[in-house]
Amino acid sequence: AEWQICTLSEKSKVTELEFDGSKYSTFTIKILLARRPGYYISKIIVPFTLIVAMSLSVYAMDPSEIGDRIGTSIEAALTATAFQVAINDSLPRVGYMTVLDKFIMCTFSIMCLSCAVTVYAYREHNANPEWIANIDMYCFRFSLTMILLSLTYIFYENSSN
């Protein structure tokens, strides 16, 4: 159910050896498979996206409430890490960055950004609250844009394969 057969070809050939004139035959089957993405989208990408989206709630919190903001950011990062550990067995082990690996790296970067902005907002909110409100708004928009671009990249890569 996880795989789709794209092409199937076979070839048989009889070869004669030069040194003694004996013959042998070979039969080769080539199968081109493509992994069906539905499982990964519904069981990994959608939940992971929701975890990251919940982490963006820090931008709606008061900058003076650093405990709540940092707590939310750290909880989201820990939840994402636990989720990644839980799904690790269902992912193929390969020696290169897959599209899913790039997506997860991008989303972790977004969560790290929210932690950094939280600390900055806490340090600067008394001096310039309007500036911090703008920073929160721009970081929220940037984070949402990055999530959408990451999802677009996943679906583009998936459709081109």
MODELLER restraints for C-alpha pairs under 7 A, 6 or more apart:
rsr = mdl.restraints
at = mdl.atoms
rsr.add(forms.Gaussian(group=physical.xy_distance, feature=features.Distance(at['CA:2:A'], at['CA:35:A']), mean=5.95, stdev=0.5))
rsr.add(forms.Gaussian(group=physical.xy_distance, feature=features.Distance(at['CA:2:A'], at['CA:36:A']), mean=5.38, stdev=0.5))
rsr.add(forms.Gaussian(group=physical.xy_distance, feature=features.Distance(at['CA:3:A'], at['CA:33:A']), mean=6.41, stdev=0.5))
rsr.add(forms.Gaussian(group=physical.xy_distance, feature=features.Distance(at['CA:3:A'], at['CA:34:A']), mean=5.73, stdev=0.5))
rsr.add(forms.Gaussian(group=physical.xy_distance, feature=features.Distance(at['CA:3:A'], at['CA:35:A']), mean=4.59, stdev=0.5))
rsr.add(forms.Gaussian(group=physical.xy_distance, feature=features.Distance(at['CA:3:A'], at['CA:36:A']), mean=5.45, stdev=0.5))
rsr.add(forms.Gaussian(group=physical.xy_distance, feature=features.Distance(at['CA:4:A'], at['CA:33:A']), mean=5.66, stdev=0.5))
rsr.add(forms.Gaussian(group=physical.xy_distance, feature=features.Distance(at['CA:4:A'], at['CA:34:A']), mean=5.22, stdev=0.5))
rsr.add(forms.Gaussian(group=physical.xy_distance, feature=features.Distance(at['CA:4:A'], at['CA:35:A']), mean=6.19, stdev=0.5))
rsr.add(forms.Gaussian(group=physical.xy_distance, feature=features.Distance(at['CA:4:A'], at['CA:36:A']), mean=6.37, stdev=0.5))
rsr.add(forms.Gaussian(group=physical.xy_distance, feature=features.Distance(at['CA:5:A'], at['CA:32:A']), mean=6.13, stdev=0.5))
rsr.add(forms.Gaussian(group=physical.xy_distance, feature=features.Distance(at['CA:5:A'], at['CA:33:A']), mean=4.70, stdev=0.5))
rsr.add(forms.Gaussian(group=physical.xy_distance, feature=features.Distance(at['CA:5:A'], at['CA:34:A']), mean=6.46, stdev=0.5))
rsr.add(forms.Gaussian(group=physical.xy_distance, feature=features.Distance(at['CA:6:A'], at['CA:32:A']), mean=5.40, stdev=0.5))
rsr.add(forms.Gaussian(group=physical.xy_distance, feature=features.Distance(at['CA:6:A'], at['CA:33:A']), mean=5.53, stdev=0.5))
rsr.add(forms.Gaussian(group=physical.xy_distance, feature=features.Distance(at['CA:6:A'], at['CA:34:A']), mean=6.62, stdev=0.5))
rsr.add(forms.Gaussian(group=physical.xy_distance, feature=features.Distance(at['CA:7:A'], at['CA:31:A']), mean=5.84, stdev=0.5))
rsr.add(forms.Gaussian(group=physical.xy_distance, feature=features.Distance(at['CA:7:A'], at['CA:32:A']), mean=5.13, stdev=0.5))
rsr.add(forms.Gaussian(group=physical.xy_distance, feature=features.Distance(at['CA:8:A'], at['CA:30:A']), mean=5.83, stdev=0.5))
rsr.add(forms.Gaussian(group=physical.xy_distance, feature=features.Distance(at['CA:8:A'], at['CA:31:A']), mean=4.68, stdev=0.5))
rsr.add(forms.Gaussian(group=physical.xy_distance, feature=features.Distance(at['CA:8:A'], at['CA:32:A']), mean=6.51, stdev=0.5))
rsr.add(forms.Gaussian(group=physical.xy_distance, feature=features.Distance(at['CA:9:A'], at['CA:29:A']), mean=5.82, stdev=0.5))
rsr.add(forms.Gaussian(group=physical.xy_distance, feature=features.Distance(at['CA:9:A'], at['CA:30:A']), mean=5.22, stdev=0.5))
rsr.add(forms.Gaussian(group=physical.xy_distance, feature=features.Distance(at['CA:9:A'], at['CA:31:A']), mean=6.59, stdev=0.5))
rsr.add(forms.Gaussian(group=physical.xy_distance, feature=features.Distance(at['CA:10:A'], at['CA:28:A']), mean=5.54, stdev=0.5))
rsr.add(forms.Gaussian(group=physical.xy_distance, feature=features.Distance(at['CA:10:A'], at['CA:29:A']), mean=4.36, stdev=0.5))
rsr.add(forms.Gaussian(group=physical.xy_distance, feature=features.Distance(at['CA:10:A'], at['CA:30:A']), mean=6.16, stdev=0.5))
rsr.add(forms.Gaussian(group=physical.xy_distance, feature=features.Distance(at['CA:11:A'], at['CA:27:A']), mean=5.73, stdev=0.5))
rsr.add(forms.Gaussian(group=physical.xy_distance, feature=features.Distance(at['CA:11:A'], at['CA:28:A']), mean=5.19, stdev=0.5))
rsr.add(forms.Gaussian(group=physical.xy_distance, feature=features.Distance(at['CA:11:A'], at['CA:29:A']), mean=6.54, stdev=0.5))
rsr.add(forms.Gaussian(group=physical.xy_distance, feature=features.Distance(at['CA:12:A'], at['CA:26:A']), mean=5.59, stdev=0.5))
rsr.add(forms.Gaussian(group=physical.xy_distance, feature=features.Distance(at['CA:12:A'], at['CA:27:A']), mean=4.32, stdev=0.5))
rsr.add(forms.Gaussian(group=physical.xy_distance, feature=features.Distance(at['CA:12:A'], at['CA:28:A']), mean=6.28, stdev=0.5))
rsr.add(forms.Gaussian(group=physical.xy_distance, feature=features.Distance(at['CA:13:A'], at['CA:25:A']), mean=5.58, stdev=0.5))
rsr.add(forms.Gaussian(group=physical.xy_distance, feature=features.Distance(at['CA:13:A'], at['CA:26:A']), mean=5.36, stdev=0.5))
rsr.add(forms.Gaussian(group=physical.xy_distance, feature=features.Distance(at['CA:13:A'], at['CA:27:A']), mean=6.55, stdev=0.5))
rsr.add(forms.Gaussian(group=physical.xy_distance, feature=features.Distance(at['CA:14:A'], at['CA:23:A']), mean=6.66, stdev=0.5))
rsr.add(forms.Gaussian(group=physical.xy_distance, feature=features.Distance(at['CA:14:A'], at['CA:24:A']), mean=5.71, stdev=0.5))
rsr.add(forms.Gaussian(group=physical.xy_distance, feature=features.Distance(at['CA:14:A'], at['CA:25:A']), mean=4.25, stdev=0.5))
rsr.add(forms.Gaussian(group=physical.xy_distance, feature=features.Distance(at['CA:14:A'], at['CA:26:A']), mean=6.45, stdev=0.5))
rsr.add(forms.Gaussian(group=physical.xy_distance, feature=features.Distance(at['CA:15:A'], at['CA:23:A']), mean=5.56, stdev=0.5))
rsr.add(forms.Gaussian(group=physical.xy_distance, feature=features.Distance(at['CA:15:A'], at['CA:24:A']), mean=5.52, stdev=0.5))
rsr.add(forms.Gaussian(group=physical.xy_distance, feature=features.Distance(at['CA:15:A'], at['CA:25:A']), mean=6.08, stdev=0.5))
rsr.add(forms.Gaussian(group=physical.xy_distance, feature=features.Distance(at['CA:16:A'], at['CA:22:A']), mean=5.62, stdev=0.5))
rsr.add(forms.Gaussian(group=physical.xy_distance, feature=features.Distance(at['CA:16:A'], at['CA:23:A']), mean=4.30, stdev=0.5))
rsr.add(forms.Gaussian(group=physical.xy_distance, feature=features.Distance(at['CA:16:A'], at['CA:24:A']), mean=6.53, stdev=0.5))
rsr.add(forms.Gaussian(group=physical.xy_distance, feature=features.Distance(at['CA:17:A'], at['CA:23:A']), mean=6.13, stdev=0.5))
rsr.add(forms.Gaussian(group=physical.xy_distance, feature=features.Distance(at['CA:48:A'], at['CA:80:A']), mean=6.72, stdev=0.5))
rsr.add(forms.Gaussian(group=physical.xy_distance, feature=features.Distance(at['CA:51:A'], at['CA:76:A']), mean=6.26, stdev=0.5))
rsr.add(forms.Gaussian(group=physical.xy_distance, feature=features.Distance(at['CA:51:A'], at['CA:80:A']), mean=6.63, stdev=0.5))
rsr.add(forms.Gaussian(group=physical.xy_distance, feature=features.Distance(at['CA:52:A'], at['CA:76:A']), mean=6.83, stdev=0.5))
rsr.add(forms.Gaussian(group=physical.xy_distance, feature=features.Distance(at['CA:52:A'], at['CA:107:A']), mean=6.51, stdev=0.5))
rsr.add(forms.Gaussian(group=physical.xy_distance, feature=features.Distance(at['CA:52:A'], at['CA:111:A']), mean=6.82, stdev=0.5))
rsr.add(forms.Gaussian(group=physical.xy_distance, feature=features.Distance(at['CA:55:A'], at['CA:72:A']), mean=6.36, stdev=0.5))
rsr.add(forms.Gaussian(group=physical.xy_distance, feature=features.Distance(at['CA:55:A'], at['CA:73:A']), mean=5.56, stdev=0.5))
rsr.add(forms.Gaussian(group=physical.xy_distance, feature=features.Distance(at['CA:55:A'], at['CA:76:A']), mean=5.48, stdev=0.5))
rsr.add(forms.Gaussian(group=physical.xy_distance, feature=features.Distance(at['CA:55:A'], at['CA:111:A']), mean=6.61, stdev=0.5))
rsr.add(forms.Gaussian(group=physical.xy_distance, feature=features.Distance(at['CA:56:A'], at['CA:140:A']), mean=6.59, stdev=0.5))
rsr.add(forms.Gaussian(group=physical.xy_distance, feature=features.Distance(at['CA:58:A'], at['CA:69:A']), mean=5.15, stdev=0.5))
rsr.add(forms.Gaussian(group=physical.xy_distance, feature=features.Distance(at['CA:58:A'], at['CA:72:A']), mean=6.70, stdev=0.5))
rsr.add(forms.Gaussian(group=physical.xy_distance, feature=features.Distance(at['CA:59:A'], at['CA:136:A']), mean=5.28, stdev=0.5))
rsr.add(forms.Gaussian(group=physical.xy_distance, feature=features.Distance(at['CA:59:A'], at['CA:140:A']), mean=6.32, stdev=0.5))
rsr.add(forms.Gaussian(group=physical.xy_distance, feature=features.Distance(at['CA:61:A'], at['CA:69:A']), mean=6.74, stdev=0.5))
rsr.add(forms.Gaussian(group=physical.xy_distance, feature=features.Distance(at['CA:63:A'], at['CA:118:A']), mean=6.93, stdev=0.5))
rsr.add(forms.Gaussian(group=physical.xy_distance, feature=features.Distance(at['CA:63:A'], at['CA:121:A']), mean=5.59, stdev=0.5))
rsr.add(forms.Gaussian(group=physical.xy_distance, feature=features.Distance(at['CA:63:A'], at['CA:122:A']), mean=5.28, stdev=0.5))
rsr.add(forms.Gaussian(group=physical.xy_distance, feature=features.Distance(at['CA:63:A'], at['CA:125:A']), mean=6.37, stdev=0.5))
rsr.add(forms.Gaussian(group=physical.xy_distance, feature=features.Distance(at['CA:64:A'], at['CA:122:A']), mean=5.52, stdev=0.5))
rsr.add(forms.Gaussian(group=physical.xy_distance, feature=features.Distance(at['CA:64:A'], at['CA:125:A']), mean=6.95, stdev=0.5))
rsr.add(forms.Gaussian(group=physical.xy_distance, feature=features.Distance(at['CA:66:A'], at['CA:118:A']), mean=6.79, stdev=0.5))
rsr.add(forms.Gaussian(group=physical.xy_distance, feature=features.Distance(at['CA:66:A'], at['CA:122:A']), mean=6.16, stdev=0.5))
rsr.add(forms.Gaussian(group=physical.xy_distance, feature=features.Distance(at['CA:69:A'], at['CA:118:A']), mean=6.47, stdev=0.5))
rsr.add(forms.Gaussian(group=physical.xy_distance, feature=features.Distance(at['CA:70:A'], at['CA:115:A']), mean=6.17, stdev=0.5))
rsr.add(forms.Gaussian(group=physical.xy_distance, feature=features.Distance(at['CA:70:A'], at['CA:118:A']), mean=6.66, stdev=0.5))
rsr.add(forms.Gaussian(group=physical.xy_distance, feature=features.Distance(at['CA:73:A'], at['CA:111:A']), mean=6.52, stdev=0.5))
rsr.add(forms.Gaussian(group=physical.xy_distance, feature=features.Distance(at['CA:73:A'], at['CA:114:A']), mean=6.66, stdev=0.5))
rsr.add(forms.Gaussian(group=physical.xy_distance, feature=features.Distance(at['CA:73:A'], at['CA:115:A']), mean=5.92, stdev=0.5))
rsr.add(forms.Gaussian(group=physical.xy_distance, feature=features.Distance(at['CA:77:A'], at['CA:111:A']), mean=6.50, stdev=0.5))
rsr.add(forms.Gaussian(group=physical.xy_distance, feature=features.Distance(at['CA:99:A'], at['CA:154:A']), mean=6.30, stdev=0.5))
rsr.add(forms.Gaussian(group=physical.xy_distance, feature=features.Distance(at['CA:103:A'], at['CA:150:A']), mean=5.88, stdev=0.5))
rsr.add(forms.Gaussian(group=physical.xy_distance, feature=features.Distance(at['CA:107:A'], at['CA:147:A']), mean=6.92, stdev=0.5))
rsr.add(forms.Gaussian(group=physical.xy_distance, feature=features.Distance(at['CA:110:A'], at['CA:143:A']), mean=5.98, stdev=0.5))
rsr.add(forms.Gaussian(group=physical.xy_distance, feature=features.Distance(at['CA:121:A'], at['CA:132:A']), mean=5.74, stdev=0.5))
rsr.add(forms.Gaussian(group=physical.xy_distance, feature=features.Distance(at['CA:125:A'], at['CA:132:A']), mean=5.92, stdev=0.5))
